[in-house]
């Protein structure tokens, strides 16, 4: 009985080797036979590993495509065709799972970063808001020519010479307005924090 089993196994290995040789020659009927024989096993393994029917279906196709491309690499002396297919399927599933986990990790990292960047610390936000309100209040309390000079310098980026030309005032006058405005703001903001 053992001799019969051994002979049967040798016949099966010979058939597998023949099938893979046909695949190496791009025989499509050999691929169909291989798929008919092993697709259920491969799909079941992939479904169990990925827990997703769509992924298992896609990966099953990838397994048989990979076998089609690499049929010349199969060696019956190293193991059965079934074991080779299971190994190919397992490796593709592990790559898929790792890739999916990495994508999920990246999405989570990006979401965490977006939250951290979008929402400043409450104390910082309150302090910044308070400071902005102080600056607005102080700006409105400045004489109009000083306020306008500061606005042109800081919001429009004009030089003192350009401000003087725009306001049709002497350069020395514009310099005085800016200096006095900045000193007043510095003094008021320094004393109110």
Secondary structure as UniProt FT lines:
FT   HELIX           2..24
FT   TURN            25..26
FT   HELIX           28..50
FT   HELIX           53..69
FT   HELIX           71..73
FT   HELIX           76..78
FT   HELIX           81..118
FT   HELIX           122..141
FT   HELIX           144..154
FT   HELIX           160..167
FT   HELIX           171..192
//
